[in-house]
Amino acid sequence: MKKIIGFFRALWLVFTGMFASTTRQINQNAEVIRGRYDDAIGEQTKSLETFTEAVSDKGATIKKRQKELVKLQDELAEKKRYQQGAINMIKSLAKGFPNEEALKSSEQYIKCNDAFNTLRAEIAEKEKRIKDMQAAIEVSNKDMARQKAAVLKMRTEIANLKDEKLDTVSRVELAKNEAKANALLSNIDTHTKMDEIQEIRSMADSLEARAETSAELAGETKSNMEEEFKKYADANTDNEFDKLLNLGSLYDKPETKKEQEAVKLPE
């Protein structure tokens, strides 16, 4: 049973190792690396677009609230003018009454007083709204500043990822090419090839030496013959060579004048 378990365990390890090796080779492929970077860059870009859109919407909301704030401030200023108009109207009415009690009992005073109190309440409510809105806009502006900085950071990270992708793919391709070249170089039988080259060199040296020797021999033979000919040219004709040839016996010598006279025929 243990042997069976061990066999299947070994088989599992073999398949696991083959799978891990294949996975590693796939992950080291330049196109796969480029694709993984592209996926990461694509996700980052989508996140950036979504975040940028949200920040833009928030910026639009802040601008809208700023317009509402300006409107509230204008309304507050208008209410305050109405309030001051009510006060001025009471002062003007006071001139037509003999005393303060008579003034406060008049219908005009009561209306102006009611209007003044209403305006005062409205002014207080608008001032509170303005104060709260200003605080909210200030917080939103601070958040916007941080979010804009985040957008810029994300853009920088995406740009760096693109540069890193090019650099990493280039490094991987260079490393694989270098490893391939080294593997090819290690498989070349340089020893055998160099032995063949050495044989060719030796053969060429031998042929060259034989040619030089032949040239020297030819040169010495011609020189020796020329020297011998020169000796005979300068030597006396009555030399050993002529004696051996007995050239006198081959050619008749011309007769002298006395000899010619002695052998004349009688008349």
Secondary structure, 3 states (H helix, E strand, C coil): CHHHHHHHHHHHHHHHHHHHHHHHHHHCCHHHHHHHHHHHHHHHHHHHHHHHHHHHHHHHHHHHHHHHHHHHHHHHHHHHHHHHHHHHHHHHHHCCCCCHHHHHHCHHHHHHHHHHHHHHHHHHHHHHHHHHHHHHHHHHHHHHHHHHHHHHHHHHHHHHHHHHHHHHHHHHHHHHHHHHHHHHHHHCCHHHHHHHHHHHHHHHHHHHHHHHHHHHHHHHHHHHHHHHHHHHHHCCCCCHHHHHHCHHHHCCCCCCHHHHHHCCCCC
